[in-house]
Amino acid sequence: MIFCAILQFVPDDAQAVAIMDRFKQRLSPGSHVVVSHPFPGEQPGELFDEVSDVYTNTKTGSFTIRTRKQIAEFLTGTELLEPGLVPVEAWRNGAARPDFGNPSYLCGVGRLR
């Protein structure tokens, strides 16, 4: 199941987690779940505020940015595959060391137990 740039449009954290849980319950053990989600960075800048403002003025009406811990909750109940929950540009094999200081999208792939 692929949730790339989807859950950011669900503003309620509990509802976003519940959506993921419902999908994971319907998948077979060994299935994979892919998540990417906007992340403000550990030293947030104005860029994501500007992006959020743009989305607020669209039909979606929302754009939710979450912390690394909040994004990791979407993969609860899975075995997180290497390199873990990292910026998308650091996910591929041999990529540079992850930089969590800057705004980015975090990506993770988990295998259902």
N, CA, C and O atoms as CSV, one atom per row, in Angstrom:
chain,resi,resn,atom,element,x,y,z
A,1,MET,N,N,0.848,-1.150,0.000
A,1,MET,CA,C,0.000,0.000,0.000
A,1,MET,C,C,0.902,1.222,0.000
A,1,MET,O,O,1.850,1.305,0.781
A,2,ILE,N,N,0.605,2.163,-0.872
A,2,ILE,CA,C,1.437,3.357,-0.999
A,2,ILE,C,C,0.654,4.598,-0.571
A,2,ILE,O,O,-0.393,4.916,-1.135
A,3,PHE,N,N,1.184,5.288,0.436
A,3,PHE,CA,C,0.609,6.536,0.933
A,3,PHE,C,C,1.650,7.642,0.781
A,3,PHE,O,O,2.134,8.191,1.771
A,4,CYS,N,N,1.984,7.958,-0.446
A,4,CYS,CA,C,2.960,9.011,-0.702
A,4,CYS,C,C,2.231,10.331,-0.889
A,4,CYS,O,O,1.405,10.478,-1.791
A,5,ALA,N,N,2.546,11.289,-0.025
A,5,ALA,CA,C,1.966,12.637,-0.080
A,5,ALA,C,C,0.440,12.587,-0.039
A,5,ALA,O,O,-0.221,13.316,-0.779
A,6,ILE,N,N,-0.124,11.732,0.821
A,6,ILE,CA,C,-1.578,11.593,0.963
A,6,ILE,C,C,-2.039,12.073,2.339
A,6,ILE,O,O,-2.963,12.880,2.441
A,7,LEU,N,N,-1.398,11.582,3.387
A,7,LEU,CA,C,-1.877,11.824,4.746
A,7,LEU,C,C,-1.740,13.280,5.186
A,7,LEU,O,O,-2.334,13.680,6.187
A,8,GLN,N,N,-0.985,14.057,4.470
A,8,GLN,CA,C,-0.861,15.486,4.785
A,8,GLN,C,C,-2.182,16.227,4.582
A,8,GLN,O,O,-2.360,17.332,5.094
A,9,PHE,N,N,-3.108,15.620,3.834
A,9,PHE,CA,C,-4.404,16.250,3.590
A,9,PHE,C,C,-5.467,15.828,4.611
A,9,PHE,O,O,-6.633,16.203,4.495
A,10,VAL,N,N,-5.051,15.048,5.606
A,10,VAL,CA,C,-5.939,14.673,6.715
A,10,VAL,C,C,-5.453,15.459,7.925
A,10,VAL,O,O,-4.448,15.090,8.534
A,11,PRO,N,N,-6.149,16.537,8.286
A,11,PRO,CA,C,-5.631,17.419,9.334
A,11,PRO,C,C,-5.660,16.838,10.746
A,11,PRO,O,O,-4.843,17.227,11.580
A,12,ASP,N,N,-6.563,15.934,11.028
A,12,ASP,CA,C,-6.680,15.373,12.372
A,12,ASP,C,C,-5.703,14.204,12.523
A,12,ASP,O,O,-5.778,13.227,11.777
A,13,ASP,N,N,-4.791,14.308,13.487
A,13,ASP,CA,C,-3.772,13.276,13.675
A,13,ASP,C,C,-4.370,11.911,13.979
A,13,ASP,O,O,-3.959,10.908,13.395
A,14,ALA,N,N,-5.338,11.867,14.888
A,14,ALA,CA,C,-5.950,10.585,15.266
A,14,ALA,C,C,-6.669,9.954,14.079
A,14,ALA,O,O,-6.623,8.736,13.904
A,15,GLN,N,N,-7.320,10.757,13.276
A,15,GLN,CA,C,-8.015,10.234,12.105
A,15,GLN,C,C,-7.018,9.688,11.079
A,15,GLN,O,O,-7.269,8.651,10.465
A,16,ALA,N,N,-5.899,10.373,10.894
A,16,ALA,CA,C,-4.878,9.899,9.954
A,16,ALA,C,C,-4.316,8.552,10.397
A,16,ALA,O,O,-4.126,7.656,9.575
A,17,VAL,N,N,-4.049,8.407,11.690
A,17,VAL,CA,C,-3.556,7.133,12.227
A,17,VAL,C,C,-4.619,6.047,12.052
A,17,VAL,O,O,-4.297,4.918,11.683
A,18,ALA,N,N,-5.881,6.384,12.314
A,18,ALA,CA,C,-6.973,5.404,12.172
A,18,ALA,C,C,-7.110,4.940,10.722
A,18,ALA,O,O,-7.363,3.761,10.472
A,19,ILE,N,N,-6.948,5.838,9.784
A,19,ILE,CA,C,-7.008,5.468,8.359
A,19,ILE,C,C,-5.911,4.460,8.050
A,19,ILE,O,O,-6.165,3.435,7.417
A,20,MET,N,N,-4.700,4.746,8.492
A,20,MET,CA,C,-3.586,3.822,8.242
A,20,MET,C,C,-3.847,2.469,8.901
A,20,MET,O,O,-3.603,1.423,8.300
A,21,ASP,N,N,-4.340,2.496,10.128
A,21,ASP,CA,C,-4.607,1.243,10.840
A,21,ASP,C,C,-5.632,0.391,10.102
A,21,ASP,O,O,-5.475,-0.827,10.010
A,22,ARG,N,N,-6.684,1.023,9.575
A,22,ARG,CA,C,-7.705,0.264,8.830
A,22,ARG,C,C,-7.111,-0.395,7.595
A,22,ARG,O,O,-7.422,-1.549,7.297
A,23,PHE,N,N,-6.273,0.315,6.885
A,23,PHE,CA,C,-5.643,-0.278,5.699
A,23,PHE,C,C,-4.715,-1.418,6.096
A,23,PHE,O,O,-4.730,-2.475,5.465
A,24,LYS,N,N,-3.904,-1.216,7.138
A,24,LYS,CA,C,-2.960,-2.258,7.554
A,24,LYS,C,C,-3.688,-3.520,8.008
A,24,LYS,O,O,-3.195,-4.626,7.786
A,25,GLN,N,N,-4.850,-3.373,8.638
A,25,GLN,CA,C,-5.621,-4.530,9.100
A,25,GLN,C,C,-6.098,-5.390,7.938
A,25,GLN,O,O,-6.306,-6.592,8.107
A,26,ARG,N,N,-6.270,-4.807,6.789
A,26,ARG,CA,C,-6.795,-5.529,5.632
A,26,ARG,C,C,-5.702,-6.158,4.768
A,26,ARG,O,O,-5.996,-6.902,3.832
A,27,LEU,N,N,-4.454,-5.859,5.081
A,27,LEU,CA,C,-3.338,-6.404,4.315
A,27,LEU,C,C,-2.818,-7.686,4.966
A,27,LEU,O,O,-2.955,-7.886,6.173
A,28,SER,N,N,-2.230,-8.533,4.157
A,28,SER,CA,C,-1.662,-9.788,4.653
A,28,SER,C,C,-0.305,-9.551,5.300
A,28,SER,O,O,0.420,-8.637,4.909
A,29,PRO,N,N,0.040,-10.372,6.289
A,29,PRO,CA,C,1.389,-10.283,6.850
A,29,PRO,C,C,2.420,-10.418,5.725
A,29,PRO,O,O,2.247,-11.217,4.805
A,30,GLY,N,N,3.468,-9.644,5.809
A,30,GLY,CA,C,4.486,-9.643,4.769
A,30,GLY,C,C,4.265,-8.553,3.723
A,30,GLY,O,O,5.159,-8.256,2.930
A,31,SER,N,N,3.069,-7.958,3.723
A,31,SER,CA,C,2.802,-6.845,2.810
A,31,SER,C,C,3.636,-5.642,3.219
A,31,SER,O,O,4.085,-5.540,4.361
A,32,HIS,N,N,3.834,-4.746,2.284
A,32,HIS,CA,C,4.613,-3.544,2.559
A,32,HIS,C,C,3.731,-2.306,2.519
A,32,HIS,O,O,2.787,-2.217,1.735
A,33,VAL,N,N,4.059,-1.359,3.379
A,33,VAL,CA,C,3.374,-0.077,3.444
A,33,VAL,C,C,4.434,1.003,3.225
A,33,VAL,O,O,5.471,1.010,3.889
A,34,VAL,N,N,4.167,1.908,2.297
A,34,VAL,CA,C,5.079,3.015,2.010
A,34,VAL,C,C,4.389,4.312,2.412
A,34,VAL,O,O,3.237,4.554,2.050
A,35,VAL,N,N,5.106,5.143,3.162
A,35,VAL,CA,C,4.568,6.426,3.601
A,35,VAL,C,C,5.587,7.518,3.286
A,35,VAL,O,O,6.777,7.369,3.562
A,36,SER,N,N,5.111,8.607,2.709
A,36,SER,CA,C,5.918,9.833,2.660
A,36,SER,C,C,5.024,10.960,3.140
A,36,SER,O,O,3.820,10.979,2.887
A,37,HIS,N,N,5.648,11.902,3.843
A,37,HIS,CA,C,4.863,12.954,4.489
A,37,HIS,C,C,5.755,14.165,4.712
A,37,HIS,O,O,6.941,14.013,5.005
A,38,PRO,N,N,5.192,15.385,4.576
A,38,PRO,CA,C,6.000,16.576,4.828
A,38,PRO,C,C,6.427,16.685,6.284
A,38,PRO,O,O,5.684,16.355,7.209
A,39,PHE,N,N,7.635,17.152,6.444
A,39,PHE,CA,C,8.292,17.238,7.749
A,39,PHE,C,C,8.923,18.627,7.849
A,39,PHE,O,O,9.643,19.037,6.939
A,40,PRO,N,N,8.667,19.355,8.932
A,40,PRO,CA,C,9.163,20.729,9.012
A,40,PRO,C,C,10.661,20.844,9.250
A,40,PRO,O,O,11.221,21.937,9.172
A,41,GLY,N,N,11.310,19.729,9.536
A,41,GLY,CA,C,12.716,19.772,9.915
A,41,GLY,C,C,12.826,20.069,11.392
A,41,GLY,O,O,11.895,20.583,12.013
A,42,GLU,N,N,13.965,19.742,11.940
A,42,GLU,CA,C,14.171,19.999,13.356
A,42,GLU,C,C,14.521,21.460,13.605
A,42,GLU,O,O,14.558,21.916,14.748
A,43,GLN,N,N,14.778,22.185,12.521
A,43,GLN,CA,C,15.006,23.629,12.578
A,43,GLN,C,C,14.122,24.249,11.501
A,43,GLN,O,O,14.625,24.685,10.465
A,44,PRO,N,N,12.807,24.293,11.735
A,44,PRO,CA,C,11.873,24.716,10.695
A,44,PRO,C,C,12.173,26.110,10.143
A,44,PRO,O,O,12.621,27.009,10.854
A,45,GLY,N,N,11.907,26.243,8.857
A,45,GLY,CA,C,12.067,27.529,8.196
A,45,GLY,C,C,10.726,28.036,7.720
A,45,GLY,O,O,9.687,27.455,8.034
A,46,GLU,N,N,10.746,29.098,6.977
A,46,GLU,CA,C,9.514,29.709,6.489
A,46,GLU,C,C,8.947,28.995,5.267
A,46,GLU,O,O,7.782,29.196,4.926
A,47,LEU,N,N,9.752,28.162,4.602
A,47,LEU,CA,C,9.320,27.506,3.369
A,47,LEU,C,C,8.035,26.718,3.568
A,47,LEU,O,O,7.101,26.864,2.780
A,48,PHE,N,N,7.964,25.885,4.603
A,48,PHE,CA,C,6.774,25.064,4.783
A,48,PHE,C,C,5.567,25.905,5.182
A,48,PHE,O,O,4.435,25.534,4.872
A,49,ASP,N,N,5.782,27.013,5.853
A,49,ASP,CA,C,4.668,27.921,6.149
A,49,ASP,C,C,4.081,28.458,4.855
A,49,ASP,O,O,2.861,28.554,4.716
A,50,GLU,N,N,4.941,28.806,3.909
A,50,GLU,CA,C,4.481,29.320,2.622
A,50,GLU,C,C,3.710,28.246,1.851
A,50,GLU,O,O,2.662,28.529,1.270
A,51,VAL,N,N,4.225,27.021,1.848
A,51,VAL,CA,C,3.547,25.914,1.167
A,51,VAL,C,C,2.193,25.663,1.812
A,51,VAL,O,O,1.195,25.472,1.117
A,52,SER,N,N,2.159,25.663,3.124
A,52,SER,CA,C,0.899,25.452,3.847
A,52,SER,C,C,-0.117,26.527,3.490
A,52,SER,O,O,-1.296,26.227,3.299
A,53,ASP,N,N,0.325,27.762,3.398
A,53,ASP,CA,C,-0.572,28.862,3.023
A,53,ASP,C,C,-1.161,28.654,1.637
A,53,ASP,O,O,-2.343,28.924,1.423
A,54,VAL,N,N,-0.360,28.181,0.697
A,54,VAL,CA,C,-0.844,27.929,-0.671
A,54,VAL,C,C,-1.938,26.866,-0.646
A,54,VAL,O,O,-2.992,27.046,-1.256
A,55,TYR,N,N,-1.694,25.752,0.060
A,55,TYR,CA,C,-2.683,24.674,0.117
A,55,TYR,C,C,-3.956,25.087,0.850
A,55,TYR,O,O,-5.043,24.609,0.523
A,56,THR,N,N,-3.831,25.955,1.823
A,56,THR,CA,C,-5.006,26.416,2.555
A,56,THR,C,C,-5.985,27.124,1.636
A,56,THR,O,O,-7.190,27.130,1.888
A,57,ASN,N,N,-5.474,27.713,0.581
A,57,ASN,CA,C,-6.314,28.439,-0.374
A,57,ASN,C,C,-6.782,27.582,-1.548
A,57,ASN,O,O,-7.309,28.115,-2.524
A,58,THR,N,N,-6.599,26.261,-1.471
A,58,THR,CA,C,-7.065,25.363,-2.520
A,58,THR,C,C,-8.301,24.610,-2.047
A,58,THR,O,O,-8.746,24.780,-0.912
A,59,LYS,N,N,-8.848,23.780,-2.922
A,59,LYS,CA,C,-10.038,22.998,-2.559
A,59,LYS,C,C,-9.777,22.028,-1.418
A,59,LYS,O,O,-10.698,21.703,-0.668
A,60,THR,N,N,-8.541,21.557,-1.267
A,60,THR,CA,C,-8.255,20.627,-0.164
A,60,THR,C,C,-8.437,21.322,1.164
A,60,THR,O,O,-8.871,20.708,2.139
A,61,GLY,N,N,-8.106,22.604,1.210
A,61,GLY,CA,C,-8.319,23.398,2.413
A,61,GLY,C,C,-7.368,23.131,3.549
A,61,GLY,O,O,-7.457,23.786,4.587
A,62,SER,N,N,-6.463,22.193,3.388
A,62,SER,CA,C,-5.533,21.923,4.483
A,62,SER,C,C,-4.259,21.286,3.968
A,62,SER,O,O,-4.214,20.706,2.882
A,63,PHE,N,N,-3.257,21.410,4.760
A,63,PHE,CA,C,-1.959,20.798,4.479
A,63,PHE,C,C,-1.301,20.641,5.838
A,63,PHE,O,O,-0.872,21.629,6.435
A,64,THR,N,N,-1.216,19.428,6.328
A,64,THR,CA,C,-0.725,19.185,7.680
A,64,THR,C,C,0.716,18.712,7.646
A,64,THR,O,O,1.059,17.755,6.953
A,65,ILE,N,N,1.534,19.387,8.392
A,65,ILE,CA,C,2.935,19.007,8.522
A,65,ILE,C,C,3.073,18.326,9.876
A,65,ILE,O,O,2.540,18.808,10.874
A,66,ARG,N,N,3.790,17.203,9.912
A,66,ARG,CA,C,3.906,16.445,11.157
A,66,ARG,C,C,5.371,16.208,11.518
A,66,ARG,O,O,6.263,16.266,10.671
A,67,THR,N,N,5.583,15.942,12.796
A,67,THR,CA,C,6.921,15.642,13.298
A,67,THR,C,C,7.333,14.230,12.883
A,67,THR,O,O,6.519,13.441,12.401
A,68,ARG,N,N,8.594,13.940,13.081
A,68,ARG,CA,C,9.098,12.600,12.765
A,68,ARG,C,C,8.369,11.554,13.608
A,68,ARG,O,O,8.032,10.483,13.103
A,69,LYS,N,N,8.126,11.848,14.873
A,69,LYS,CA,C,7.416,10.913,15.748
A,69,LYS,C,C,5.990,10.670,15.248
A,69,LYS,O,O,5.530,9.528,15.228
A,70,GLN,N,N,5.291,11.729,14.846
A,70,GLN,CA,C,3.922,11.586,14.344
A,70,GLN,C,C,3.896,10.764,13.058
A,70,GLN,O,O,3.004,9.935,12.875
A,71,ILE,N,N,4.845,10.978,12.180
A,71,ILE,CA,C,4.892,10.232,10.918
A,71,ILE,C,C,5.216,8.764,11.194
A,71,ILE,O,O,4.665,7.876,10.545
A,72,ALA,N,N,6.096,8.509,12.142
A,72,ALA,CA,C,6.458,7.132,12.493
A,72,ALA,C,C,5.244,6.340,12.986
A,72,ALA,O,O,5.183,5.124,12.804
A,73,GLU,N,N,4.277,7.025,13.609
A,73,GLU,CA,C,3.068,6.335,14.087
A,73,GLU,C,C,2.315,5.653,12.950
A,73,GLU,O,O,1.651,4.640,13.171
A,74,PHE,N,N,2.408,6.190,11.748
A,74,PHE,CA,C,1.722,5.579,10.609
A,74,PHE,C,C,2.272,4.196,10.298
A,74,PHE,O,O,1.587,3.381,9.681
A,75,LEU,N,N,3.494,3.926,10.717
A,75,LEU,CA,C,4.138,2.642,10.423
A,75,LEU,C,C,4.164,1.710,11.637
A,75,LEU,O,O,4.848,0.687,11.616
A,76,THR,N,N,3.426,2.054,12.689
A,76,THR,CA,C,3.319,1.190,13.866
A,76,THR,C,C,2.760,-0.166,13.440
A,76,THR,O,O,1.828,-0.242,12.640
A,77,GLY,N,N,3.337,-1.226,13.981
A,77,GLY,CA,C,2.890,-2.575,13.640
A,77,GLY,C,C,3.605,-3.150,12.433
A,77,GLY,O,O,3.265,-4.230,11.950
A,78,THR,N,N,4.608,-2.412,11.944
A,78,THR,CA,C,5.401,-2.917,10.822
A,78,THR,C,C,6.862,-3.013,11.242
A,78,THR,O,O,7.289,-2.399,12.220
A,79,GLU,N,N,7.603,-3.786,10.491
A,79,GLU,CA,C,9.055,-3.824,10.645
A,79,GLU,C,C,9.596,-2.775,9.686
A,79,GLU,O,O,9.502,-2.942,8.470
A,80,LEU,N,N,10.158,-1.699,10.214
A,80,LEU,CA,C,10.658,-0.606,9.389
A,80,LEU,C,C,11.918,-1.055,8.663
A,80,LEU,O,O,12.896,-1.454,9.294
A,81,LEU,N,N,11.892,-0.989,7.339
A,81,LEU,CA,C,13.033,-1.420,6.543
A,81,LEU,C,C,14.108,-0.339,6.515
A,81,LEU,O,O,13.815,0.848,6.657
A,82,GLU,N,N,15.358,-0.766,6.329
A,82,GLU,CA,C,16.487,0.165,6.244
A,82,GLU,C,C,16.330,1.039,5.011
A,82,GLU,O,O,15.909,0.557,3.959
A,83,PRO,N,N,16.656,2.293,5.125
A,83,PRO,CA,C,17.373,2.965,6.201
A,83,PRO,C,C,16.469,3.583,7.264
A,83,PRO,O,O,16.930,4.409,8.052
A,84,GLY,N,N,15.194,3.204,7.302
A,84,GLY,CA,C,14.274,3.715,8.307
A,84,GLY,C,C,13.456,4.876,7.786
A,84,GLY,O,O,13.259,5.019,6.579
A,85,LEU,N,N,12.990,5.691,8.685
A,85,LEU,CA,C,12.197,6.864,8.340
A,85,LEU,C,C,13.161,8.025,8.157
A,85,LEU,O,O,13.657,8.588,9.134
A,86,VAL,N,N,13.421,8.379,6.920
A,86,VAL,CA,C,14.439,9.379,6.587
A,86,VAL,C,C,13.911,10.313,5.500
A,86,VAL,O,O,12.900,10.013,4.865
A,87,PRO,N,N,14.588,11.446,5.280
A,87,PRO,CA,C,14.208,12.294,4.144
A,87,PRO,C,C,14.254,11.491,2.846
A,87,PRO,O,O,15.136,10.654,2.658
A,88,VAL,N,N,13.305,11.749,1.956
A,88,VAL,CA,C,13.201,10.941,0.739
A,88,VAL,C,C,14.512,10.888,-0.038
A,88,VAL,O,O,14.840,9.862,-0.634
A,89,GLU,N,N,15.258,11.979,-0.033
A,89,GLU,CA,C,16.507,11.992,-0.799
A,89,GLU,C,C,17.580,11.096,-0.181
A,89,GLU,O,O,18.586,10.810,-0.831
A,90,ALA,N,N,17.386,10.650,1.057
A,90,ALA,CA,C,18.353,9.779,1.717
A,90,ALA,C,C,17.887,8.331,1.760
A,90,ALA,O,O,18.577,7.484,2.327
A,91,TRP,N,N,16.732,8.027,1.174
A,91,TRP,CA,C,16.201,6.668,1.323
A,91,TRP,C,C,16.901,5.651,0.445
A,91,TRP,O,O,17.066,4.504,0.860
A,92,ARG,N,N,17.309,6.020,-0.728
A,92,ARG,CA,C,17.905,5.037,-1.636
A,92,ARG,C,C,19.273,4.563,-1.138
A,92,ARG,O,O,19.965,5.263,-0.399
A,93,ASN,N,N,19.630,3.381,-1.557
A,93,ASN,CA,C,20.875,2.758,-1.147
A,93,ASN,C,C,22.063,3.635,-1.554
A,93,ASN,O,O,22.158,4.078,-2.699
A,94,GLY,N,N,22.945,3.874,-0.619
A,94,GLY,CA,C,24.146,4.638,-0.904
A,94,GLY,C,C,23.955,6.143,-0.844
A,94,GLY,O,O,24.868,6.893,-1.189
A,95,ALA,N,N,22.787,6.598,-0.413
A,95,ALA,CA,C,22.533,8.035,-0.338
A,95,ALA,C,C,23.325,8.649,0.813
A,95,ALA,O,O,23.840,7.959,1.692
A,96,ALA,N,N,23.397,9.950,0.766
A,96,ALA,CA,C,24.098,10.684,1.816
A,96,ALA,C,C,23.424,10.471,3.172
A,96,ALA,O,O,22.265,10.064,3.250
A,97,ARG,N,N,24.160,10.748,4.210
A,97,ARG,CA,C,23.626,10.629,5.574
A,97,ARG,C,C,22.404,11.534,5.724
A,97,ARG,O,O,22.439,12.685,5.289
A,98,PRO,N,N,21.331,11.038,6.330
A,98,PRO,CA,C,20.100,11.840,6.465
A,98,PRO,C,C,20.318,13.138,7.225
A,98,PRO,O,O,21.019,13.167,8.236
A,99,ASP,N,N,19.715,14.206,6.733
A,99,ASP,CA,C,19.757,15.504,7.386
A,99,ASP,C,C,18.340,15.835,7.843
A,99,ASP,O,O,17.487,16.176,7.024
A,100,PHE,N,N,18.087,15.737,9.143
A,100,PHE,CA,C,16.762,16.000,9.691
A,100,PHE,C,C,16.585,17.466,10.087
A,100,PHE,O,O,15.533,17.845,10.602
A,101,GLY,N,N,17.594,18.283,9.852
A,101,GLY,CA,C,17.533,19.673,10.244
A,101,GLY,C,C,16.703,20.540,9.323
A,101,GLY,O,O,16.175,21.567,9.750
A,102,ASN,N,N,16.577,20.146,8.067
A,102,ASN,CA,C,15.878,20.956,7.081
A,102,ASN,C,C,14.489,20.404,6.767
A,102,ASN,O,O,14.238,19.209,6.922
A,103,PRO,N,N,13.590,21.284,6.324
A,103,PRO,CA,C,12.277,20.800,5.886
A,103,PRO,C,C,12.441,19.815,4.728
A,103,PRO,O,O,13.313,19.979,3.875
A,104,SER,N,N,11.606,18.811,4.713
A,104,SER,CA,C,11.697,17.774,3.689
A,104,SER,C,C,10.411,16.944,3.724
A,104,SER,O,O,9.466,17.253,4.450
A,105,TYR,N,N,10.410,15.905,2.935
A,105,TYR,CA,C,9.420,14.843,3.061
A,105,TYR,C,C,10.162,13.664,3.658
A,105,TYR,O,O,11.252,13.312,3.207
A,106,LEU,N,N,9.564,13.050,4.684
A,106,LEU,CA,C,10.143,11.826,5.227
A,106,LEU,C,C,9.474,10.648,4.552
A,106,LEU,O,O,8.296,10.697,4.200
A,107,CYS,N,N,10.241,9.593,4.378
A,107,CYS,CA,C,9.741,8.381,3.728
A,107,CYS,C,C,10.163,7.171,4.547
A,107,CYS,O,O,11.264,7.119,5.095
A,108,GLY,N,N,9.266,6.207,4.615
A,108,GLY,CA,C,9.575,4.954,5.282
A,108,GLY,C,C,8.807,3.821,4.626
A,108,GLY,O,O,7.712,4.012,4.097
A,109,VAL,N,N,9.401,2.641,4.671
A,109,VAL,CA,C,8.757,1.437,4.156
A,109,VAL,C,C,8.736,0.428,5.292
A,109,VAL,O,O,9.770,0.105,5.878
A,110,GLY,N,N,7.538,-0.062,5.591
A,110,GLY,CA,C,7.403,-1.048,6.656
A,110,GLY,C,C,6.785,-2.339,6.131
A,110,GLY,O,O,5.905,-2.322,5.270
A,111,ARG,N,N,7.263,-3.448,6.665
A,111,ARG,CA,C,6.713,-4.772,6.325
A,111,ARG,C,C,5.788,-5.187,7.451
A,111,ARG,O,O,6.183,-5.189,8.617
A,112,LEU,N,N,4.549,-5.540,7.105
A,112,LEU,CA,C,3.584,-5.963,8.115
A,112,LEU,C,C,4.002,-7.275,8.741
A,112,LEU,O,O,4.448,-8.199,8.060
A,113,ARG,N,N,3.850,-7.337,10.047
A,113,ARG,CA,C,4.216,-8.558,10.781
A,113,ARG,C,C,3.074,-9.533,10.753
A,113,ARG,O,O,3.180,-10.624,11.314
